[in-house]
Amino acid sequence: MSLGPMADHDQRFVRAVQTVARGVGRISRERARAEAVTPQQAETLQLIADRGAISTSTLATLLGIDPSTASRNLAGLQKAGLVSRKKATEDGRQTDVRLTPKGKRAAEAATQSSAQALSTVLEKINRSDRQKVVEAMDALAKAMDVPPSKNTSAA
């Protein structure tokens, strides 16, 4: 695989990010299967838990999906009793999505499961390098314009 005239460190960065993305994707899929939801539904539950009430369009933007796809995912979560939807008080054209008590438990379980899996990964990193890894991940998230979760803490 040729990455063109990229510097060696750029190629290493690309390969490392791709490897990390695959690993996180695997963890997400395993986490979702344990909670009997799709990975996207698990991520949706976690976003709603982080944000509280959220509109379908905002949720779609945060997930990087089409609003109709977000709406279908929410319909499945609503049918499962994990979310409730109602018209927004400020704008009757919008629908606010909230977690039900069952949805809150599912989001907490998914978050805990993910945290345990990622903690296991972090434990495999030399203790003296862990802080550097956390700082690098924070910098990468910032560069990708991914807002940190309110539940995130340093190692």
N, C-alpha and C positions, 0 to 999 in steps of 0.2 A: 504494500500500500504506500503510495507516494503522496506526501502532503505538500509537494511543490517546494519552492525555495525558502521554506521556513527554517529559522534557526533551530538548532538541535534542542535548545531549552523550550522553544515554542512547541515542537513536536512532542516532547516529553509531557508538556502541560496538557496538550490535546489528548494524548493517550491516557494520561492519569485521570482527567475529567471524564472521559468516556468510560473508563473502568469503574470509577466511583459512581457514575450515573447508573451503570448496569447493576452494580452492587446494591445501591439504594433502591433501585427498581425491584430487584429480587426480594429485598427485605420488605418492601411495600406490598408485593404480591403475597408473600407468606403471611404478613400481618393481616391483610384483608381476608385471606382464606380462613384464618383463625377466627375472624369476626363474622364470617358468612356474608361479606359484602365484597363488591369489586374494589380494586385499588383506588379507582377514581371516587367511589362512594366513601371509602375510608378517608381519603384526603378531603372530600367535601365535608364530612362530619367534623374533621379536625379544624378546617377553616371556619366553619360556623361556630364551633366551640371557642375559637380564638377571637372571633369578631362579634359574637352575639347575633342579633338580628342582622340579616344581610339580604340584599336584593338578588334575584336570580341573575340579572345582568352583571352585577358586580362579582358574583360568584363565578360566572362564566369567564370574565376577564381575568380573575385571579388564577383560575385553573387553566387558562389558555385554550378554552374550548368554545364552540358555538353555543349561543344561548339556548337553542332548541335541544342540544345535547345535554346541557345543564338541566333544562326543564325535565327531560326524560329521566335523568338520574334522580332528580328530586322526587319525581312521581313514584319511582321505585322505593325511595327512602320513606316517603310519606305512607305508601301502602304498607310498608314494614313497621310503621308506627315510630319511626326514628326522627322525623321532622314534621313540623306543622307549617302551613303557609296561610298567610292572610294579607289582605290589602294593606299597604303602608298608610299610616295616618297622614303623613305630609303630602303624599302623591298617590291618589287612588289608582293610578295606572300601574303602579309598581306593586310587586308582591314581596313581602318580607318573609324570610325563611328563618325559623327558629328550631332549636333542638327540643324534642320532647324529653321527659325524664329518661326514657329508654334510650333515646339518642345520645343524651349526655353520658350515660353509662357506656354506650358503645364507643363514643369518641374517646372517653378516658381510657377504656381498655385498649383501643388502637394506639393511642399515644403512649401508654405504658409499655405495650408490646414493642413498639418501634424504639422507644428509649432503651429498653433492655437489650434489644438486638444491636443498636448502635453503640451502647456502652460496652458490649462484648467486643465490638470492633476496636473501639478506642483502647481497651485494655491490652490489645495485641500490639499496640504502639509503645515503643520504649518510653518509659515515664518521663525522661528528660525532653522528649520531643512532643509530648502531648499538647502543651501550651502553644507551641509553634503551629501545630496542626489546627487547633481550634482558632487561632488568630488568622491563619491562612484561609480557613473555611469561612470565617466572618468576612474577610476581605473579598473572597470570591462571591459570597452571597450579596454583598453590597455592590460589587461590580455588575452582577447580574440583575440588580435592582429587585432582589427578593427580600421583602421586609422580614426581619426575624420574628419568630413567634414570641408572644408575650411570656411563654413558658420556658424559653431558652435560657440556659445558664452556662457559664464557662466551666471547663473541667477542673 
